Amino acid sequence: MLAIILAPFYLLINFYVVRWIIRWTGACHRHLKSRPFRAVFLSIYIFMCLTPLTSYLVSANPWHSYLKRLFNYWLGTFLYIVLIILIFDLGRFLLKHTRWIKNETLALRRTFVISGGAAACLIIGLSAYGIIHEHRVYVNHYEAKVEKSGGRLDHLRIALTADLHLGYSIGTYHVKSMVDKINAENVDLVCIAGDFFDNEYDAVLYPEKTISILKKIKSTYGVYACWGNHDFKEKLLAGFTVPVKNGQHTDTRMDDFLKKSGIRLLDDKSVLIDDSFYLTGRKDPQRSKKMKENRLSPEDLLKDLDHDKPILVIDHQPKQLQELADAGCDIDLSGHTHDGQMFPGNLTTKLMWENSCGELKKDNMYSYVTSGVGIWGPAMRVGTDAEVMIIDVYFSE
């Protein structure tokens, strides 16, 4: 199990962080060198750094829920603690060997206190900003021109969203904000590109209330969705998979949730809407593998459709873009990437995905990838926004 393999590295990094903080607090004031202070600090730190394990072991609510939330806050803060301390130590090392600043100055207690204080302010500032910022949902507009007749339509307004990850960090506040943003745009079609859940239906705190909010989405042609790679039952330890007994990943409550919410699931299926355009939903590759289901190729999925009509595809992960374009897809609608969610992740996702967020033209096909509404793991967004994407599609006469 990957979590067990990585555990020693996690402990070593925590040892490095604790040692750094104890040295810095001790340099700040003599009282912070005292045993009582260090005992209190270590107790709190050890409790927080063990939340990945305790949130897994403690299954009884409300403690399981509390620990999961603490873990999500801790994970984001811990990432910035490590990143910023490493940057400061690297800067100190470079300054020492380039002699831009005298070694005597670098060795001063005051220098360490000030630099450590700056690091602490950065960590607290970034973490607080990330926690607050992830609650705000933005609306971003795009336009696409499809060189096909739209039948009865010359224009179609689509709301694309994804990655709600309903659970310990995402609840009714985020869902209501998303629904309000969608309804304010007077859309014709709503597409939700997967990851409603976070591998655990029981993590949804108020399912009936959430359903009642989702039912308030207004659109001309309804709400459609595909599954994402987190939309099945799976036990996780610190974000890593733990094998399930008998390989059982099905939770019918997830399917019922969508039905009660008035959301139509397209699972490797197509529907002709208003005799004007097709909407196709794809299975997610990771979910299909876990569920031991077959996933159709783009060619097999679209070959029986009338290609004189516009073809829209909802596909959780923005993969196989060229294959989709070759198969006749006009607009591909995806999520999954979160646009990296937290700096510096927003930089690395651009290296991993052909289209990590926003719009990309692939031959005659438009690829749209939304950063999504929710979060996964760290309960923060830094350098990215939660969004509802509005796409105005114009068809040729």
SVG drawing of the C-alpha trace seen along z (x, -y; Angstrom):
<svg xmlns="http://www.w3.org/2000/svg" viewBox="-37 -41 68 52">
<polyline fill="none" stroke="black" stroke-width="0.4" points="0.0,0.0 1.4,-3.4 0.4,-5.1 2.5,-2.7 5.5,-3.1 5.3,-6.9 4.7,-7.0 8.5,-7.1 9.0,-10.0 6.1,-11.9 7.5,-11.3 10.9,-12.5 9.5,-15.7 7.5,-16.3 10.7,-15.8 12.4,-18.5 9.5,-20.9 9.2,-20.4 12.9,-20.9 12.8,-24.1 9.8,-25.5 11.3,-24.6 14.6,-26.3 12.8,-29.4 10.4,-29.8 13.3,-29.3 15.2,-32.1 12.2,-34.4 11.9,-34.3 13.4,-32.4 9.9,-31.4 9.3,-29.6 12.3,-27.3 10.5,-26.1 9.3,-22.5 5.6,-23.4 5.5,-25.4 7.2,-22.7 5.0,-20.0 1.9,-21.9 3.2,-22.6 4.3,-19.0 1.0,-17.7 -1.0,-19.9 1.4,-19.2 1.4,-15.5 -2.4,-15.4 -2.7,-17.3 0.0,-15.4 -1.7,-12.1 -5.1,-13.2 -4.5,-11.3 -4.4,-8.1 -6.9,-8.9 -9.5,-10.1 -9.2,-6.6 -9.2,-4.6 -12.1,-6.5 -15.2,-5.6 -17.9,-6.7 -19.5,-10.0 -19.3,-12.9 -15.6,-12.2 -14.9,-10.8 -16.4,-13.9 -14.4,-16.3 -11.1,-14.5 -11.7,-14.4 -12.2,-18.1 -9.2,-18.8 -7.1,-16.5 -8.2,-18.6 -7.2,-21.8 -4.0,-20.3 -3.0,-18.9 -3.1,-22.3 -1.4,-24.1 1.3,-21.4 2.1,-21.7 2.8,-25.4 4.7,-24.9 7.1,-22.5 7.3,-24.5 8.0,-27.9 10.5,-26.5 12.4,-24.7 12.5,-28.0 13.8,-29.9 16.4,-27.3 17.5,-27.1 17.7,-30.9 19.8,-31.0 22.1,-28.3 22.6,-30.2 23.2,-33.5 25.8,-31.8 27.7,-30.5 27.4,-33.5 28.5,-35.9 25.9,-38.5 25.3,-38.9 28.0,-38.5 28.0,-35.1 28.1,-37.0 24.8,-38.7 23.2,-35.4 24.3,-33.8 22.6,-36.5 19.7,-35.4 17.8,-38.5 18.2,-37.4 16.7,-34.0 13.9,-35.5 12.9,-38.0 13.2,-35.5 11.3,-32.9 8.6,-35.4 8.3,-36.3 7.9,-32.6 5.2,-32.2 3.3,-35.2 3.4,-33.7 2.2,-30.3 -0.6,-31.8 -1.6,-34.3 -1.6,-31.8 -3.5,-29.2 -6.1,-31.7 -6.6,-33.1 -6.9,-29.6 -9.6,-28.6 -11.6,-31.7 -11.1,-31.9 -12.3,-28.3 -15.8,-29.3 -16.3,-31.8 -17.7,-30.6 -16.9,-32.7 -18.6,-32.7 -16.4,-32.6 -17.7,-33.1 -16.6,-31.5 -17.9,-31.3 -17.8,-28.5 -18.8,-28.5 -19.8,-25.1 -20.0,-24.9 -23.1,-22.7 -26.8,-23.4 -28.3,-23.5 -31.7,-22.4 -34.2,-24.6 -31.4,-26.4 -28.9,-29.0 -27.6,-29.5 -27.2,-27.3 -26.1,-28.5 -24.4,-25.8 -23.5,-25.9 -20.5,-23.5 -19.5,-22.6 -17.8,-19.7 -16.0,-18.3 -18.4,-19.1 -16.7,-16.5 -19.6,-16.6 -18.4,-15.7 -16.5,-16.9 -15.3,-20.2 -18.0,-20.8 -21.7,-21.2 -24.9,-23.0 -23.3,-26.4 -21.2,-25.6 -24.1,-23.8 -26.4,-26.8 -23.8,-29.2 -23.3,-27.1 -27.1,-26.8 -27.6,-30.6 -24.8,-31.3 -26.3,-28.9 -29.8,-30.3 -28.6,-33.9 -27.3,-33.0 -30.6,-31.8 -28.9,-28.7 -30.4,-26.2 -28.4,-23.2 -26.5,-22.3 -23.7,-19.7 -22.0,-18.4 -18.7,-16.6 -18.4,-14.2 -17.1,-13.9 -20.3,-14.6 -18.9,-12.6 -15.6,-12.0 -15.6,-8.2 -17.9,-8.2 -21.7,-8.8 -21.9,-9.0 -19.6,-12.1 -22.5,-14.1 -23.8,-15.8 -27.3,-16.8 -28.1,-14.7 -31.9,-15.6 -31.2,-19.3 -28.5,-19.1 -31.0,-17.3 -33.6,-20.0 -31.1,-22.7 -30.0,-20.9 -33.6,-20.4 -33.8,-24.2 -31.5,-24.4 -33.3,-26.0 -32.6,-25.3 -34.4,-24.8 -33.3,-21.2 -32.4,-20.0 -29.3,-18.8 -27.1,-16.0 -24.0,-14.4 -21.3,-11.8 -19.5,-10.0 -16.1,-11.0 -13.2,-9.0 -14.4,-9.6 -18.0,-8.6 -17.8,-5.2 -17.3,-3.7 -13.7,-3.5 -11.8,-3.5 -9.0,-6.0 -6.1,-6.5 -4.4,-9.9 -5.9,-10.1 -4.6,-6.7 -6.8,-3.6 -7.3,-0.9 -8.6,2.4 -12.4,3.0 -13.7,6.3 -14.9,8.5 -13.9,5.5 -17.4,4.0 -17.4,0.4 -21.1,0.0 -23.2,-2.4 -26.7,-2.7 -27.4,-5.7 -25.1,-7.7 -27.4,-6.8 -30.5,-7.6 -29.0,-10.9 -28.7,-12.0 -32.2,-10.7 -33.8,-12.6 -31.9,-15.7 -33.4,-15.7 -30.0,-15.0 -29.9,-12.6 -26.8,-10.4 -25.3,-9.6 -23.0,-6.6 -21.5,-5.9 -24.9,-6.9 -26.2,-9.6 -29.4,-11.5 -30.8,-13.6 -32.1,-16.9 -34.9,-18.9 -34.0,-17.0 -31.2,-19.6 -28.0,-18.3 -26.6,-15.2 -25.3,-15.1 -23.1,-12.1 -21.7,-11.2 -18.6,-9.0 -17.7,-6.5 -14.6,-7.5 -11.6,-5.3 -10.5,-4.9 -14.1,-4.3 -14.8,-1.8 -11.6,0.1 -12.6,0.2 -16.2,1.2 -15.0,3.7 -17.0,2.1 -16.2,1.7 -15.6,-1.8 -16.3,-2.6 -13.8,-4.3 -14.7,-7.7 -15.2,-6.1 -17.5,-3.4 -19.4,-5.8 -20.2,-8.3 -20.2,-6.2 -24.0,-5.7 -24.9,-9.3 -26.0,-11.7 -22.8,-13.7 -24.6,-16.4 -25.9,-17.4 -23.7,-19.0 -22.2,-16.5 -21.4,-17.5 -19.6,-15.1 -19.3,-15.2 -16.1,-13.4 -14.9,-13.9 -11.2,-13.7 -9.9,-15.8 -8.2,-12.9 -8.2,-11.5 -8.9,-14.9 -7.5,-14.0 -9.5,-10.7 -12.7,-12.6 -12.1,-15.2 -11.4,-12.5 -14.6,-10.7 -16.7,-13.8 -17.1,-15.5 -17.7,-19.2 -17.5,-20.2 -15.9,-18.2 -16.9,-19.2 -14.6,-18.2 -13.4,-18.8 -11.1,-16.7 -8.0,-18.9 -9.3,-21.6 -6.8,-23.8 -4.2,-22.5 -6.4,-23.9 -3.4,-25.2 -0.2,-26.9 2.2,-25.4 -0.2,-22.7 -1.7,-25.2 1.7,-25.3 2.3,-21.6 -1.1,-20.7 -0.3,-22.6 2.5,-20.2 0.3,-17.1 -2.7,-18.0 -3.1,-19.2 -5.9,-21.4 -5.7,-21.8 -8.3,-24.5 -10.2,-26.8 -10.6,-26.5 -8.6,-24.6 -9.3,-24.2 -8.4,-20.7 -9.0,-20.6 -12.7,-21.4 -13.4,-20.5 -13.6,-22.8 -12.3,-21.4 -13.6,-23.1 -12.2,-22.2 -13.7,-23.8 -11.7,-24.2 -14.8,-22.9 -16.8,-24.1 -15.4,-21.9 -12.0,-20.9 -10.2,-17.6 -7.9,-17.0 -6.7,-20.3 -9.7,-22.6 -8.1,-25.5 -7.8,-27.2 -4.7,-29.4 -4.0,-30.6 -7.2,-29.1 -10.9,-29.8 -14.0,-27.7 -16.1,-28.4 -19.2,-27.8 -18.3,-28.0 -20.8,-29.5 -20.4,-28.6 -22.3,-30.3 -22.4,-28.0 -23.4,-29.5 -24.4,-27.2 -24.1,-28.0 -27.4,-28.6"/>
</svg>
